[in-house]
Amino acid sequence: MTGIIDWAANRARMVLAFIALSLLAGGLAYSGLPKEGEPDIEIPALFISVVFPGISAADSEAMLVKPMETELADIDSLKKMSATAAENYAGLALEFEFGWNKTKVIADVRDAMSNAEEQFPDGVEKYSINEINFSEFPIIIVNLTGQVPERTISRIARDLQEKLERNDAVLEAGIAGSRDEMLEVLIDPLRLEAYNVTAGELISVVRNNNQLIAAGDVKTAQGSFSIKIPSSFKDVADVYALPVKTNGDRVVTLGELADISLTFQDRNGTSRFNGETTVALQVVKRKGYNLLDIAETVKQIIDTAKKDWPEQMRATVQVGTSNDQSVEVNQWCDSWKARSSRPWHWS
């Protein structure tokens, strides 16, 4: 031990230079290290959900849950299986042993679900298999509130969503608290009777005209030309002008038989911020990117977008953030720096 100390003392400049280089390399490594709010832990679990509109909880258990449990029970490394049967829905949580082969297990689950799907009744929607991944939780939530029409604030949210998702570091910016638009067609029975049109004829015309048709192509001496049949609805005018029946020399359109309006789907949930109804953008980052940098970039994108808003909109729509993980990570980093900067005392 004395020999090592003497060797270091005789080469003090080299030892000090090595310490300085080590500190510099450590500082550079720390500055480039991605900061995370949630650890990237692979949870050996899957969740399967099946939606069947109109089914009761008892029928969901007998017709959806039981076939899934039967087919999935023999999967390798399966540790625990729990099911949920409810109205319109069935869910199955699968817990596996640690050290599982995720790729193989998911493939086995899909094969088993394909067998179970053959036993499902008609009308069931396609099942979904979801993984549990903490790294895909939102790192920051952008909330839009204000006394403006719902369509206006939804348009603002979609515009911000597009701007945020252009950034390579942002995996997605899901919108919560907003309803999808829909075209509502209210059929008037008196008009149907007056034009001698049955409800079945009307529904058949709408269904047959709103579909994509592969028309093929035509080969001529000048070359090959593809044929396009405009058969799908693109806007309200297409639905309003849809021909339903010929009455003499006159064509009866859907707009003459029904009241057509642009509205919203029924609300399935709501989002609130500081006690007010809000439309929220849940920002999820990609793996390997620095959480602190992404949170700052998100705020800069929002500030830049606000500058393009009309003055009245800037005064009416308030933008706030919640669940900002960068605040907690910054506090931890500052605390670590404070502890590491304290002088060392040797005893």
Secondary structure, DSSP 8 states (H G I E B T S, - for coil): -HHHHHHHHHTHHHHHHHHHHHHHHHHHHHHHS---SS---EEEEEEEEEE-TT--HHHHIIIIIHHHHHHHTT-TTEEEEEEEEETTEEEEEEEE-TT--HHHHHHHHHHHHHHHHTTS-TT----EEEEEEGGGS-SEEEEEE-SS-HHHHHHHHHHHHHHHHTSTTEEEEEEES---EEEEEEE-HHHHHHTT--HHHHHHHHHHHSS-----EEEETTEEEE-----S--SHHHHHT-EEEEETTEEEEHHHHEEEEEEE-------EETTEE-EEEEEEE-TTS-HHHHHHHHHHHHHHHHHTS-HHHHHH-EEEEES-HHHHHHHHHHHHHHHHTS-----
